Amino acid sequence: MGVKRKEWFRPSRMVQRDKRWPALRLEALRRDGFKCVSCGAAAPLEVDHIKPVRTHPELGFELSNLQTLCRSCHTRKTREDLGAPPENPERRKWRELLKLGV
């Protein structure tokens, strides 16, 4: 008996499953120097739609609508796009300290 995973509806899934996506993603990564445009981290990286596909499907394959973000910055941006309150600045400072190992 297996565990049934819930499938989430993600409009960007249509873009990411398209044959054009791998080449477009690589082009965005190269353009951004394989670094997060927000914090400068080098890994792990994700390519983000600046204007979300759910609200701007016509921009799904526009290079100018793509940016390279690290996982942390991408999660933060997506949460804010979906209406979650911005992260508490004190919590953010704490997280940065943890990254530095202080």
Secondary structure, DSSP 8 states (H G I E B T S, - for coil): ----------THHHHHTSTTHHHHHHHHHHHTTTS-TTT---SSEEEEESS-TTT-GGGTT-GGGEEEEEHHHHHHHHHHHTT-----HHHHHHHHHHHHT-
